[in-house]
Amino acid sequence: MNNAKMWLVVKPSVGVPLLLAGVAVGSLLVHVGVVLHSSWYSDFVNGRDLGSSAATAQAPFDTGPTVASLLAK
């Protein structure tokens, strides 16, 4: 094991649960982020075609400035 001396400082009965809790919290945060910040998730859960919701259809897609508009300045 590469970091075997770590267990001389932190007892395994404390360190292993902390490590596993950290992984669980990180995973939960990633999943909450996907649910809250994606427009396709509700369509996926409800069995509709992805991108078919009214919010996606009404939202304009802004691609930012084009090369022609930047060169015209």
mmCIF file of the N, C-alpha and C atoms, coordinates in Angstrom:
data_MODEL
# 
_entry.id   MODEL 
# 
loop_
_atom_site.group_PDB 
_atom_site.id 
_atom_site.type_symbol 
_atom_site.label_atom_id 
_atom_site.label_alt_id 
_atom_site.label_comp_id 
_atom_site.label_asym_id 
_atom_site.label_entity_id 
_atom_site.label_seq_id 
_atom_site.pdbx_PDB_ins_code 
_atom_site.Cartn_x 
_atom_site.Cartn_y 
_atom_site.Cartn_z 
_atom_site.occupancy 
_atom_site.B_iso_or_equiv 
_atom_site.pdbx_formal_charge 
_atom_site.auth_seq_id 
_atom_site.auth_comp_id 
_atom_site.auth_asym_id 
_atom_site.auth_atom_id 
_atom_site.pdbx_PDB_model_num 
ATOM 1   N N  . MET A 1 1  ? 0.852   -1.172 0.000   1.00 0.00 ? 1  MET A N  1 
ATOM 2   C CA . MET A 1 1  ? 0.000   0.000  0.000   1.00 0.00 ? 1  MET A CA 1 
ATOM 3   C C  . MET A 1 1  ? 0.896   1.233  0.000   1.00 0.00 ? 1  MET A C  1 
ATOM 4   N N  . ASN A 1 2  ? 0.538   2.211  -0.794  1.00 0.00 ? 2  ASN A N  1 
ATOM 5   C CA . ASN A 1 2  ? 1.353   3.384  -0.999  1.00 0.00 ? 2  ASN A CA 1 
ATOM 6   C C  . ASN A 1 2  ? 1.368   4.308  0.222   1.00 0.00 ? 2  ASN A C  1 
ATOM 7   N N  . ASN A 1 3  ? 0.243   4.473  0.887   1.00 0.00 ? 3  ASN A N  1 
ATOM 8   C CA . ASN A 1 3  ? 0.146   5.386  2.025   1.00 0.00 ? 3  ASN A CA 1 
ATOM 9   C C  . ASN A 1 3  ? -0.098  4.632  3.325   1.00 0.00 ? 3  ASN A C  1 
ATOM 10  N N  . ALA A 1 4  ? 0.658   3.586  3.561   1.00 0.00 ? 4  ALA A N  1 
ATOM 11  C CA . ALA A 1 4  ? 0.435   2.739  4.736   1.00 0.00 ? 4  ALA A CA 1 
ATOM 12  C C  . ALA A 1 4  ? 0.702   3.495  6.035   1.00 0.00 ? 4  ALA A C  1 
ATOM 13  N N  . LYS A 1 5  ? 1.621   4.443  6.045   1.00 0.00 ? 5  LYS A N  1 
ATOM 14  C CA . LYS A 1 5  ? 1.948   5.171  7.275   1.00 0.00 ? 5  LYS A CA 1 
ATOM 15  C C  . LYS A 1 5  ? 0.851   6.142  7.694   1.00 0.00 ? 5  LYS A C  1 
ATOM 16  N N  . MET A 1 6  ? -0.119  6.413  6.802   1.00 0.00 ? 6  MET A N  1 
ATOM 17  C CA . MET A 1 6  ? -1.222  7.293  7.163   1.00 0.00 ? 6  MET A CA 1 
ATOM 18  C C  . MET A 1 6  ? -1.996  6.709  8.337   1.00 0.00 ? 6  MET A C  1 
ATOM 19  N N  . TRP A 1 7  ? -2.089  5.374  8.404   1.00 0.00 ? 7  TRP A N  1 
ATOM 20  C CA . TRP A 1 7  ? -2.873  4.740  9.464   1.00 0.00 ? 7  TRP A CA 1 
ATOM 21  C C  . TRP A 1 7  ? -2.159  4.791  10.805  1.00 0.00 ? 7  TRP A C  1 
ATOM 22  N N  . LEU A 1 8  ? -0.911  5.272  10.839  1.00 0.00 ? 8  LEU A N  1 
ATOM 23  C CA . LEU A 1 8  ? -0.250  5.530  12.123  1.00 0.00 ? 8  LEU A CA 1 
ATOM 24  C C  . LEU A 1 8  ? -0.740  6.836  12.721  1.00 0.00 ? 8  LEU A C  1 
ATOM 25  N N  . VAL A 1 9  ? -1.284  7.731  11.895  1.00 0.00 ? 9  VAL A N  1 
ATOM 26  C CA . VAL A 1 9  ? -1.791  9.025  12.347  1.00 0.00 ? 9  VAL A CA 1 
ATOM 27  C C  . VAL A 1 9  ? -3.298  8.971  12.548  1.00 0.00 ? 9  VAL A C  1 
ATOM 28  N N  . VAL A 1 10 ? -4.002  8.361  11.596  1.00 0.00 ? 10 VAL A N  1 
ATOM 29  C CA . VAL A 1 10 ? -5.461  8.266  11.640  1.00 0.00 ? 10 VAL A CA 1 
ATOM 30  C C  . VAL A 1 10 ? -5.839  6.803  11.830  1.00 0.00 ? 10 VAL A C  1 
ATOM 31  N N  . LYS A 1 11 ? -6.643  6.523  12.838  1.00 0.00 ? 11 LYS A N  1 
ATOM 32  C CA . LYS A 1 11 ? -7.071  5.149  13.075  1.00 0.00 ? 11 LYS A CA 1 
ATOM 33  C C  . LYS A 1 11 ? -7.999  4.705  11.949  1.00 0.00 ? 11 LYS A C  1 
ATOM 34  N N  . PRO A 1 12 ? -7.849  3.474  11.470  1.00 0.00 ? 12 PRO A N  1 
ATOM 35  C CA . PRO A 1 12 ? -8.728  2.991  10.399  1.00 0.00 ? 12 PRO A CA 1 
ATOM 36  C C  . PRO A 1 12 ? -10.214 3.018  10.781  1.00 0.00 ? 12 PRO A C  1 
ATOM 37  N N  . SER A 1 13 ? -10.513 2.885  12.048  1.00 0.00 ? 13 SER A N  1 
ATOM 38  C CA . SER A 1 13 ? -11.919 2.915  12.469  1.00 0.00 ? 13 SER A CA 1 
ATOM 39  C C  . SER A 1 13 ? -12.511 4.308  12.325  1.00 0.00 ? 13 SER A C  1 
ATOM 40  N N  . VAL A 1 14 ? -11.674 5.331  12.167  1.00 0.00 ? 14 VAL A N  1 
ATOM 41  C CA . VAL A 1 14 ? -12.133 6.699  11.933  1.00 0.00 ? 14 VAL A CA 1 
ATOM 42  C C  . VAL A 1 14 ? -11.941 7.083  10.463  1.00 0.00 ? 14 VAL A C  1 
ATOM 43  N N  . GLY A 1 15 ? -10.804 6.729  9.897   1.00 0.00 ? 15 GLY A N  1 
ATOM 44  C CA . GLY A 1 15 ? -10.456 7.160  8.549   1.00 0.00 ? 15 GLY A CA 1 
ATOM 45  C C  . GLY A 1 15 ? -11.287 6.526  7.452   1.00 0.00 ? 15 GLY A C  1 
ATOM 46  N N  . VAL A 1 16 ? -11.571 5.234  7.555   1.00 0.00 ? 16 VAL A N  1 
ATOM 47  C CA . VAL A 1 16 ? -12.333 4.552  6.511   1.00 0.00 ? 16 VAL A CA 1 
ATOM 48  C C  . VAL A 1 16 ? -13.765 5.088  6.434   1.00 0.00 ? 16 VAL A C  1 
ATOM 49  N N  . PRO A 1 17 ? -14.485 5.228  7.569   1.00 0.00 ? 17 PRO A N  1 
ATOM 50  C CA . PRO A 1 17 ? -15.827 5.822  7.468   1.00 0.00 ? 17 PRO A CA 1 
ATOM 51  C C  . PRO A 1 17 ? -15.812 7.260  6.944   1.00 0.00 ? 17 PRO A C  1 
ATOM 52  N N  . LEU A 1 18 ? -14.809 8.046  7.313   1.00 0.00 ? 18 LEU A N  1 
ATOM 53  C CA . LEU A 1 18 ? -14.716 9.408  6.789   1.00 0.00 ? 18 LEU A CA 1 
ATOM 54  C C  . LEU A 1 18 ? -14.487 9.409  5.285   1.00 0.00 ? 18 LEU A C  1 
ATOM 55  N N  . LEU A 1 19 ? -13.646 8.526  4.802   1.00 0.00 ? 19 LEU A N  1 
ATOM 56  C CA . LEU A 1 19 ? -13.391 8.416  3.366   1.00 0.00 ? 19 LEU A CA 1 
ATOM 57  C C  . LEU A 1 19 ? -14.666 8.020  2.624   1.00 0.00 ? 19 LEU A C  1 
ATOM 58  N N  . LEU A 1 20 ? -15.358 7.008  3.129   1.00 0.00 ? 20 LEU A N  1 
ATOM 59  C CA . LEU A 1 20 ? -16.578 6.561  2.472   1.00 0.00 ? 20 LEU A CA 1 
ATOM 60  C C  . LEU A 1 20 ? -17.673 7.624  2.540   1.00 0.00 ? 20 LEU A C  1 
ATOM 61  N N  . ALA A 1 21 ? -17.769 8.339  3.640   1.00 0.00 ? 21 ALA A N  1 
ATOM 62  C CA . ALA A 1 21 ? -18.752 9.418  3.750   1.00 0.00 ? 21 ALA A CA 1 
ATOM 63  C C  . ALA A 1 21 ? -18.438 10.540 2.771   1.00 0.00 ? 21 ALA A C  1 
ATOM 64  N N  . GLY A 1 22 ? -17.152 10.851 2.591   1.00 0.00 ? 22 GLY A N  1 
ATOM 65  C CA . GLY A 1 22 ? -16.755 11.875 1.627   1.00 0.00 ? 22 GLY A CA 1 
ATOM 66  C C  . GLY A 1 22 ? -17.117 11.490 0.200   1.00 0.00 ? 22 GLY A C  1 
ATOM 67  N N  . VAL A 1 23 ? -16.921 10.233 -0.146  1.00 0.00 ? 23 VAL A N  1 
ATOM 68  C CA . VAL A 1 23 ? -17.285 9.752  -1.482  1.00 0.00 ? 23 VAL A CA 1 
ATOM 69  C C  . VAL A 1 23 ? -18.800 9.815  -1.669  1.00 0.00 ? 23 VAL A C  1 
ATOM 70  N N  . ALA A 1 24 ? -19.557 9.435  -0.639  1.00 0.00 ? 24 ALA A N  1 
ATOM 71  C CA . ALA A 1 24 ? -21.015 9.457  -0.737  1.00 0.00 ? 24 ALA A CA 1 
ATOM 72  C C  . ALA A 1 24 ? -21.539 10.884 -0.885  1.00 0.00 ? 24 ALA A C  1 
ATOM 73  N N  . VAL A 1 25 ? -20.983 11.820 -0.126  1.00 0.00 ? 25 VAL A N  1 
ATOM 74  C CA . VAL A 1 25 ? -21.414 13.221 -0.217  1.00 0.00 ? 25 VAL A CA 1 
ATOM 75  C C  . VAL A 1 25 ? -21.071 13.799 -1.585  1.00 0.00 ? 25 VAL A C  1 
ATOM 76  N N  . GLY A 1 26 ? -19.886 13.502 -2.083  1.00 0.00 ? 26 GLY A N  1 
ATOM 77  C CA . GLY A 1 26 ? -19.492 13.980 -3.409  1.00 0.00 ? 26 GLY A CA 1 
ATOM 78  C C  . GLY A 1 26 ? -20.401 13.443 -4.495  1.00 0.00 ? 26 GLY A C  1 
ATOM 79  N N  . SER A 1 27 ? -20.725 12.171 -4.420  1.00 0.00 ? 27 SER A N  1 
ATOM 80  C CA . SER A 1 27 ? -21.623 11.571 -5.402  1.00 0.00 ? 27 SER A CA 1 
ATOM 81  C C  . SER A 1 27 ? -23.006 12.191 -5.326  1.00 0.00 ? 27 SER A C  1 
ATOM 82  N N  . LEU A 1 28 ? -23.501 12.416 -4.127  1.00 0.00 ? 28 LEU A N  1 
ATOM 83  C CA . LEU A 1 28 ? -24.809 13.036 -3.967  1.00 0.00 ? 28 LEU A CA 1 
ATOM 84  C C  . LEU A 1 28 ? -24.835 14.442 -4.569  1.00 0.00 ? 28 LEU A C  1 
ATOM 85  N N  . LEU A 1 29 ? -23.776 15.210 -4.354  1.00 0.00 ? 29 LEU A N  1 
ATOM 86  C CA . LEU A 1 29 ? -23.717 16.563 -4.902  1.00 0.00 ? 29 LEU A CA 1 
ATOM 87  C C  . LEU A 1 29 ? -23.691 16.557 -6.434  1.00 0.00 ? 29 LEU A C  1 
ATOM 88  N N  . VAL A 1 30 ? -22.978 15.614 -7.020  1.00 0.00 ? 30 VAL A N  1 
ATOM 89  C CA . VAL A 1 30 ? -22.941 15.518 -8.476  1.00 0.00 ? 30 VAL A CA 1 
ATOM 90  C C  . VAL A 1 30 ? -24.321 15.174 -9.023  1.00 0.00 ? 30 VAL A C  1 
ATOM 91  N N  . HIS A 1 31 ? -25.009 14.241 -8.385  1.00 0.00 ? 31 HIS A N  1 
ATOM 92  C CA . HIS A 1 31 ? -26.331 13.854 -8.859  1.00 0.00 ? 31 HIS A CA 1 
ATOM 93  C C  . HIS A 1 31 ? -27.348 14.978 -8.687  1.00 0.00 ? 31 HIS A C  1 
ATOM 94  N N  . VAL A 1 32 ? -27.288 15.698 -7.598  1.00 0.00 ? 32 VAL A N  1 
ATOM 95  C CA . VAL A 1 32 ? -28.184 16.837 -7.399  1.00 0.00 ? 32 VAL A CA 1 
ATOM 96  C C  . VAL A 1 32 ? -27.911 17.908 -8.454  1.00 0.00 ? 32 VAL A C  1 
ATOM 97  N N  . GLY A 1 33 ? -26.640 18.130 -8.768  1.00 0.00 ? 33 GLY A N  1 
ATOM 98  C CA . GLY A 1 33 ? -26.288 19.095 -9.801  1.00 0.00 ? 33 GLY A CA 1 
ATOM 99  C C  . GLY A 1 33 ? -26.841 18.718 -11.162 1.00 0.00 ? 33 GLY A C  1 
ATOM 100 N N  . VAL A 1 34 ? -26.789 17.442 -11.506 1.00 0.00 ? 34 VAL A N  1 
ATOM 101 C CA . VAL A 1 34 ? -27.336 16.997 -12.791 1.00 0.00 ? 34 VAL A CA 1 
ATOM 102 C C  . VAL A 1 34 ? -28.846 17.196 -12.825 1.00 0.00 ? 34 VAL A C  1 
ATOM 103 N N  . VAL A 1 35 ? -29.516 16.853 -11.732 1.00 0.00 ? 35 VAL A N  1 
ATOM 104 C CA . VAL A 1 35 ? -30.973 16.980 -11.693 1.00 0.00 ? 35 VAL A CA 1 
ATOM 105 C C  . VAL A 1 35 ? -31.406 18.437 -11.783 1.00 0.00 ? 35 VAL A C  1 
ATOM 106 N N  . LEU A 1 36 ? -30.717 19.321 -11.083 1.00 0.00 ? 36 LEU A N  1 
ATOM 107 C CA . LEU A 1 36 ? -31.136 20.716 -11.028 1.00 0.00 ? 36 LEU A CA 1 
ATOM 108 C C  . LEU A 1 36 ? -30.719 21.538 -12.243 1.00 0.00 ? 36 LEU A C  1 
ATOM 109 N N  . HIS A 1 37 ? -29.620 21.192 -12.882 1.00 0.00 ? 37 HIS A N  1 
ATOM 110 C CA . HIS A 1 37 ? -29.072 22.050 -13.929 1.00 0.00 ? 37 HIS A CA 1 
ATOM 111 C C  . HIS A 1 37 ? -29.137 21.456 -15.325 1.00 0.00 ? 37 HIS A C  1 
ATOM 112 N N  . SER A 1 38 ? -29.958 20.447 -15.521 1.00 0.00 ? 38 SER A N  1 
ATOM 113 C CA . SER A 1 38 ? -30.098 19.901 -16.866 1.00 0.00 ? 38 SER A CA 1 
ATOM 114 C C  . SER A 1 38 ? -31.540 20.040 -17.324 1.00 0.00 ? 38 SER A C  1 
ATOM 115 N N  . SER A 1 39 ? -31.698 20.315 -18.598 1.00 0.00 ? 39 SER A N  1 
ATOM 116 C CA . SER A 1 39 ? -33.041 20.476 -19.147 1.00 0.00 ? 39 SER A CA 1 
ATOM 117 C C  . SER A 1 39 ? -33.601 19.151 -19.650 1.00 0.00 ? 39 SER A C  1 
ATOM 118 N N  . TRP A 1 40 ? -32.786 18.151 -19.831 1.00 0.00 ? 40 TRP A N  1 
ATOM 119 C CA . TRP A 1 40 ? -33.232 16.894 -20.408 1.00 0.00 ? 40 TRP A CA 1 
ATOM 120 C C  . TRP A 1 40 ? -33.652 15.881 -19.364 1.00 0.00 ? 40 TRP A C  1 
ATOM 121 N N  . TYR A 1 41 ? -33.316 16.081 -18.099 1.00 0.00 ? 41 TYR A N  1 
ATOM 122 C CA . TYR A 1 41 ? -33.545 15.055 -17.087 1.00 0.00 ? 41 TYR A CA 1 
ATOM 123 C C  . TYR A 1 41 ? -35.030 14.779 -16.869 1.00 0.00 ? 41 TYR A C  1 
ATOM 124 N N  . SER A 1 42 ? -35.861 15.815 -16.820 1.00 0.00 ? 42 SER A N  1 
ATOM 125 C CA . SER A 1 42 ? -37.286 15.581 -16.599 1.00 0.00 ? 42 SER A CA 1 
ATOM 126 C C  . SER A 1 42 ? -37.905 14.825 -17.774 1.00 0.00 ? 42 SER A C  1 
ATOM 127 N N  . ASP A 1 43 ? -37.445 15.097 -18.994 1.00 0.00 ? 43 ASP A N  1 
ATOM 128 C CA . ASP A 1 43 ? -37.926 14.343 -20.149 1.00 0.00 ? 43 ASP A CA 1 
ATOM 129 C C  . ASP A 1 43 ? -37.526 12.875 -20.041 1.00 0.00 ? 43 ASP A C  1 
ATOM 130 N N  . PHE A 1 44 ? -36.307 12.621 -19.603 1.00 0.00 ? 44 PHE A N  1 
ATOM 131 C CA . PHE A 1 44 ? -35.810 11.252 -19.473 1.00 0.00 ? 44 PHE A CA 1 
ATOM 132 C C  . PHE A 1 44 ? -36.608 10.476 -18.432 1.00 0.00 ? 44 PHE A C  1 
ATOM 133 N N  . VAL A 1 45 ? -36.876 11.093 -17.287 1.00 0.00 ? 45 VAL A N  1 
ATOM 134 C CA . VAL A 1 45 ? -37.599 10.420 -16.216 1.00 0.00 ? 45 VAL A CA 1 
ATOM 135 C C  . VAL A 1 45 ? -39.046 10.149 -16.622 1.00 0.00 ? 45 VAL A C  1 
ATOM 136 N N  . ASN A 1 46 ? -39.649 11.058 -17.359 1.00 0.00 ? 46 ASN A N  1 
ATOM 137 C CA . ASN A 1 46 ? -41.042 10.902 -17.755 1.00 0.00 ? 46 ASN A CA 1 
ATOM 138 C C  . ASN A 1 46 ? -41.224 10.088 -19.038 1.00 0.00 ? 46 ASN A C  1 
ATOM 139 N N  . GLY A 1 47 ? -40.156 9.627  -19.662 1.00 0.00 ? 47 GLY A N  1 
ATOM 140 C CA . GLY A 1 47 ? -40.248 8.763  -20.825 1.00 0.00 ? 47 GLY A CA 1 
ATOM 141 C C  . GLY A 1 47 ? -40.502 9.483  -22.135 1.00 0.00 ? 47 GLY A C  1 
ATOM 142 N N  . ARG A 1 48 ? -40.313 10.795 -22.166 1.00 0.00 ? 48 ARG A N  1 
ATOM 143 C CA . ARG A 1 48 ? -40.500 11.550 -23.412 1.00 0.00 ? 48 ARG A CA 1 
ATOM 144 C C  . ARG A 1 48 ? -39.185 11.600 -24.186 1.00 0.00 ? 48 ARG A C  1 
ATOM 145 N N  . ASP A 1 49 ? -39.286 12.015 -25.454 1.00 0.00 ? 49 ASP A N  1 
ATOM 146 C CA . ASP A 1 49 ? -38.069 12.226 -26.237 1.00 0.00 ? 49 ASP A CA 1 
ATOM 147 C C  . ASP A 1 49 ? -37.268 13.346 -25.601 1.00 0.00 ? 49 ASP A C  1 
ATOM 148 N N  . LEU A 1 50 ? -35.960 13.196 -25.580 1.00 0.00 ? 50 LEU A N  1 
ATOM 149 C CA . LEU A 1 50 ? -35.118 14.198 -24.945 1.00 0.00 ? 50 LEU A CA 1 
ATOM 150 C C  . LEU A 1 50 ? -35.177 15.500 -25.725 1.00 0.00 ? 50 LEU A C  1 
ATOM 151 N N  . GLY A 1 51 ? -35.367 16.614 -25.000 1.00 0.00 ? 51 GLY A N  1 
ATOM 152 C CA . GLY A 1 51 ? -35.457 17.916 -25.625 1.00 0.00 ? 51 GLY A CA 1 
ATOM 153 C C  . GLY A 1 51 ? -36.843 18.266 -26.097 1.00 0.00 ? 51 GLY A C  1 
ATOM 154 N N  . SER A 1 52 ? -37.849 17.502 -25.717 1.00 0.00 ? 52 SER A N  1 
ATOM 155 C CA . SER A 1 52 ? -39.201 17.776 -26.195 1.00 0.00 ? 52 SER A CA 1 
ATOM 156 C C  . SER A 1 52 ? -40.013 18.631 -25.231 1.00 0.00 ? 52 SER A C  1 
ATOM 157 N N  . SER A 1 53 ? -39.450 18.997 -24.096 1.00 0.00 ? 53 SER A N  1 
ATOM 158 C CA . SER A 1 53 ? -40.217 19.778 -23.122 1.00 0.00 ? 53 SER A CA 1 
ATOM 159 C C  . SER A 1 53 ? -40.410 21.209 -23.611 1.00 0.00 ? 53 SER A C  1 
ATOM 160 N N  . ALA A 1 54 ? -41.426 21.870 -23.085 1.00 0.00 ? 54 ALA A N  1 
ATOM 161 C CA . ALA A 1 54 ? -41.752 23.236 -23.503 1.00 0.00 ? 54 ALA A CA 1 
ATOM 162 C C  . ALA A 1 54 ? -40.639 24.205 -23.125 1.00 0.00 ? 54 ALA A C  1 
ATOM 163 N N  . ALA A 1 55 ? -40.002 23.971 -21.999 1.00 0.00 ? 55 ALA A N  1 
ATOM 164 C CA . ALA A 1 55 ? -38.928 24.875 -21.572 1.00 0.00 ? 55 ALA A CA 1 
ATOM 165 C C  . ALA A 1 55 ? -37.757 24.817 -22.547 1.00 0.00 ? 55 ALA A C  1 
ATOM 166 N N  . THR A 1 56 ? -37.452 23.645 -23.050 1.00 0.00 ? 56 THR A N  1 
ATOM 167 C CA . THR A 1 56 ? -36.350 23.515 -24.005 1.00 0.00 ? 56 THR A CA 1 
ATOM 168 C C  . THR A 1 56 ? -36.733 24.121 -25.349 1.00 0.00 ? 56 THR A C  1 
ATOM 169 N N  . ALA A 1 57 ? -37.971 23.931 -25.761 1.00 0.00 ? 57 ALA A N  1 
ATOM 170 C CA . ALA A 1 57 ? -38.402 24.439 -27.060 1.00 0.00 ? 57 ALA A CA 1 
ATOM 171 C C  . ALA A 1 57 ? -38.483 25.958 -27.075 1.00 0.00 ? 57 ALA A C  1 
ATOM 172 N N  . GLN A 1 58 ? -38.794 26.582 -25.946 1.00 0.00 ? 58 GLN A N  1 
ATOM 173 C CA . GLN A 1 58 ? -38.938 28.032 -25.896 1.00 0.00 ? 58 GLN A CA 1 
ATOM 174 C C  . GLN A 1 58 ? -37.628 28.750 -25.611 1.00 0.00 ? 58 GLN A C  1 
ATOM 175 N N  . ALA A 1 59 ? -36.669 28.064 -25.058 1.00 0.00 ? 59 ALA A N  1 
ATOM 176 C CA . ALA A 1 59 ? -35.425 28.719 -24.683 1.00 0.00 ? 59 ALA A CA 1 
ATOM 177 C C  . ALA A 1 59 ? -34.582 28.996 -25.926 1.00 0.00 ? 59 ALA A C  1 
ATOM 178 N N  . PRO A 1 60 ? -34.209 30.253 -26.147 1.00 0.00 ? 60 PRO A N  1 
ATOM 179 C CA . PRO A 1 60 ? -33.352 30.554 -27.304 1.00 0.00 ? 60 PRO A CA 1 
ATOM 180 C C  . PRO A 1 60 ? -31.934 30.069 -27.037 1.00 0.00 ? 60 PRO A C  1 
ATOM 181 N N  . PHE A 1 61 ? -31.277 29.647 -28.071 1.00 0.00 ? 61 PHE A N  1 
ATOM 182 C CA . PHE A 1 61 ? -29.914 29.158 -27.957 1.00 0.00 ? 61 PHE A CA 1 
ATOM 183 C C  . PHE A 1 61 ? -28.973 30.267 -28.400 1.00 0.00 ? 61 PHE A C  1 
ATOM 184 N N  . ASP A 1 62 ? -28.210 30.797 -27.478 1.00 0.00 ? 62 ASP A N  1 
ATOM 185 C CA . ASP A 1 62 ? -27.291 31.883 -27.773 1.00 0.00 ? 62 ASP A CA 1 
ATOM 186 C C  . ASP A 1 62 ? -25.916 31.297 -28.028 1.00 0.00 ? 62 ASP A C  1 
ATOM 187 N N  . THR A 1 63 ? -25.422 31.461 -29.242 1.00 0.00 ? 63 THR A N  1 
ATOM 188 C CA . THR A 1 63 ? -24.115 30.913 -29.585 1.00 0.00 ? 63 THR A CA 1 
ATOM 189 C C  . THR A 1 63 ? -22.998 31.922 -29.332 1.00 0.00 ? 63 THR A C  1 
ATOM 190 N N  . GLY A 1 64 ? -23.360 33.127 -28.944 1.00 0.00 ? 64 GLY A N  1 
ATOM 191 C CA . GLY A 1 64 ? -22.352 34.151 -28.698 1.00 0.00 ? 64 GLY A CA 1 
ATOM 192 C C  . GLY A 1 64 ? -22.005 34.877 -29.984 1.00 0.00 ? 64 GLY A C  1 
ATOM 193 N N  . PRO A 1 65 ? -20.970 35.699 -29.945 1.00 0.00 ? 65 PRO A N  1 
ATOM 194 C CA . PRO A 1 65 ? -20.625 36.477 -31.139 1.00 0.00 ? 65 PRO A CA 1 
ATOM 195 C C  . PRO A 1 65 ? -20.052 35.577 -32.239 1.00 0.00 ? 65 PRO A C  1 
ATOM 196 N N  . THR A 1 66 ? -20.376 35.911 -33.462 1.00 0.00 ? 66 THR A N  1 
ATOM 197 C CA . THR A 1 66 ? -19.837 35.172 -34.592 1.00 0.00 ? 66 THR A CA 1 
ATOM 198 C C  . THR A 1 66 ? -18.524 35.804 -35.026 1.00 0.00 ? 66 THR A C  1 
ATOM 199 N N  . VAL A 1 67 ? -17.793 35.091 -35.826 1.00 0.00 ? 67 VAL A N  1 
ATOM 200 C CA . VAL A 1 67 ? -16.505 35.604 -36.323 1.00 0.00 ? 67 VAL A CA 1 
ATOM 201 C C  . VAL A 1 67 ? -16.738 36.832 -37.179 1.00 0.00 ? 67 VAL A C  1 
ATOM 202 N N  . ALA A 1 68 ? -17.802 36.837 -37.994 1.00 0.00 ? 68 ALA A N  1 
ATOM 203 C CA . ALA A 1 68 ? -18.090 37.978 -38.868 1.00 0.00 ? 68 ALA A CA 1 
ATOM 204 C C  . ALA A 1 68 ? -18.403 39.215 -38.046 1.00 0.00 ? 68 ALA A C  1 
ATOM 205 N N  . SER A 1 69 ? -19.158 39.071 -36.948 1.00 0.00 ? 69 SER A N  1 
ATOM 206 C CA . SER A 1 69 ? -19.491 40.238 -36.139 1.00 0.00 ? 69 SER A CA 1 
ATOM 207 C C  . SER A 1 69 ? -18.257 40.759 -35.408 1.00 0.00 ? 69 SER A C  1 
ATOM 208 N N  . LEU A 1 70 ? -17.342 39.891 -35.049 1.00 0.00 ? 70 LEU A N  1 
ATOM 209 C CA . LEU A 1 70 ? -16.110 40.338 -34.396 1.00 0.00 ? 70 LEU A CA 1 
ATOM 210 C C  . LEU A 1 70 ? -15.191 41.052 -35.372 1.00 0.00 ? 70 LEU A C  1 
ATOM 211 N N  . LEU A 1 71 ? -15.149 40.566 -36.629 1.00 0.00 ? 71 LEU A N  1 
ATOM 212 C CA . LEU A 1 71 ? -14.289 41.196 -37.625 1.00 0.00 ? 71 LEU A CA 1 
ATOM 213 C C  . LEU A 1 71 ? -14.862 42.526 -38.116 1.00 0.00 ? 71 LEU A C  1 
ATOM 214 N N  . ALA A 1 72 ? -16.176 42.715 -38.008 1.00 0.00 ? 72 ALA A N  1 
ATOM 215 C CA . ALA A 1 72 ? -16.812 43.938 -38.481 1.00 0.00 ? 72 ALA A CA 1 
ATOM 216 C C  . ALA A 1 72 ? -16.513 45.126 -37.539 1.00 0.00 ? 72 ALA A C  1 
ATOM 217 N N  . LYS A 1 73 ? -16.140 44.836 -36.331 1.00 0.00 ? 73 LYS A N  1 
ATOM 218 C CA . LYS A 1 73 ? -15.876 45.920 -35.359 1.00 0.00 ? 73 LYS A CA 1 
ATOM 219 C C  . LYS A 1 73 ? -14.581 46.627 -35.592 1.00 0.00 ? 73 LYS A C  1 
# 
